[in-house]
Amino acid sequence: MPEANYNQVMSEIKTLKLSDQLRLLEEMATLIRKGASKQALRSILEIRGKGKDIWKGLDVKAYIDEERSSWNG
């Protein structure tokens, strides 16, 4: 929505009675919830294997030892 349209809508909302503003707010919240529930849920498993090439050929023990030594400052 272009900024001008947004500002126009906001100006119109401000002219509504408080009860109508609250009703609009409730209806908008319902619309947004319905839209959000239609989005597919994502799984952490989708990233399985991503970046595995970064760890290829790395000496795990040396890496862990280096990380642990950095914890002590």
Sine and cosine of phi, psi and omega as CSV:
sin_phi,cos_phi,sin_psi,cos_psi,sin_omega,cos_omega
0.00,0.00,0.83,-0.56,0.05,-1.00
-0.87,0.50,0.47,-0.88,-0.05,-1.00
-0.81,0.59,-0.63,0.78,-0.02,-1.00
-0.89,0.45,-0.67,0.74,0.03,-1.00
-0.90,0.43,-0.68,0.73,0.01,-1.00
-0.86,0.51,-0.75,0.67,-0.01,-1.00
-0.89,0.46,-0.61,0.79,0.03,-1.00
-0.91,0.42,-0.70,0.71,0.02,-1.00
-0.89,0.46,-0.71,0.70,0.01,-1.00
-0.87,0.48,-0.65,0.76,0.03,-1.00
-0.88,0.47,-0.66,0.75,0.01,-1.00
-0.93,0.37,-0.63,0.78,0.03,-1.00
-0.88,0.48,-0.65,0.76,-0.02,-1.00
-0.90,0.43,-0.37,0.93,0.01,-1.00
-1.00,0.10,-0.20,0.98,0.00,-1.00
-0.96,0.28,0.43,-0.90,0.12,-0.99
-0.91,0.41,0.42,-0.91,-0.02,-1.00
-0.83,0.56,-0.66,0.75,0.00,-1.00
-0.88,0.47,-0.61,0.79,0.03,-1.00
-0.95,0.30,-0.58,0.82,0.06,-1.00
-0.89,0.45,-0.68,0.73,0.01,-1.00
-0.91,0.42,-0.65,0.76,0.04,-1.00
-0.88,0.47,-0.70,0.72,0.03,-1.00
-0.88,0.48,-0.68,0.73,0.02,-1.00
-0.87,0.50,-0.70,0.71,0.01,-1.00
-0.90,0.44,-0.66,0.75,0.01,-1.00
-0.92,0.39,-0.62,0.79,0.04,-1.00
-0.92,0.40,-0.65,0.76,0.03,-1.00
-0.88,0.47,-0.65,0.76,0.04,-1.00
-0.90,0.45,-0.71,0.70,0.04,-1.00
-0.86,0.51,-0.70,0.72,-0.04,-1.00
-0.92,0.39,-0.67,0.74,0.03,-1.00
-0.87,0.49,-0.69,0.73,0.02,-1.00
-0.88,0.47,-0.67,0.74,0.03,-1.00
-0.91,0.42,-0.64,0.77,-0.01,-1.00
-0.93,0.36,-0.58,0.82,-0.03,-1.00
-0.96,0.29,-0.33,0.94,0.03,-1.00
-0.98,0.20,-0.33,0.94,0.00,-1.00
-0.95,0.32,0.65,-0.76,0.01,-1.00
-0.92,0.40,0.67,-0.74,0.07,-1.00
-0.96,0.29,0.60,-0.80,-0.01,-1.00
-0.98,-0.21,0.41,-0.91,0.00,-1.00
-0.87,-0.49,0.61,-0.79,0.07,-1.00
-0.88,0.47,-0.41,0.91,-0.01,-1.00
-0.92,0.38,-0.27,0.96,0.03,-1.00
-0.89,0.46,-0.42,0.91,-0.04,-1.00
-1.00,-0.09,0.10,1.00,0.00,-1.00
-0.83,0.56,0.78,-0.62,0.04,-1.00
1.00,0.06,-0.16,0.99,0.00,-1.00
-0.94,0.35,0.74,-0.67,0.05,-1.00
0.98,0.19,0.13,0.99,-0.05,-1.00
-0.89,0.45,-0.43,0.90,0.00,-1.00
-0.92,0.39,-0.37,0.93,0.03,-1.00
-0.91,0.42,-0.56,0.83,-0.08,-1.00
-1.00,0.00,-0.13,0.99,-0.05,-1.00
-0.88,0.47,0.76,-0.64,0.05,-1.00
0.98,0.21,0.13,0.99,-0.02,-1.00
-1.00,0.04,0.69,-0.73,0.08,-1.00
-0.98,0.19,0.97,-0.25,-0.11,-0.99
-0.86,0.50,-0.71,0.70,-0.03,-1.00
-0.88,0.48,-0.69,0.72,0.01,-1.00
-0.90,0.44,-0.65,0.76,0.02,-1.00
-0.89,0.46,-0.73,0.68,-0.01,-1.00
-0.90,0.44,-0.68,0.73,0.03,-1.00
-0.87,0.50,-0.67,0.74,0.01,-1.00
-0.90,0.43,-0.70,0.72,0.02,-1.00
-0.88,0.47,-0.73,0.68,-0.01,-1.00
-0.88,0.48,-0.61,0.79,-0.01,-1.00
-0.93,0.37,-0.45,0.89,0.00,-1.00
-0.97,0.26,-0.33,0.95,-0.01,-1.00
-0.92,0.40,-0.48,0.87,-0.07,-1.00
-1.00,0.06,0.00,1.00,0.05,-1.00
1.00,-0.05,0.00,0.00,0.00,0.00
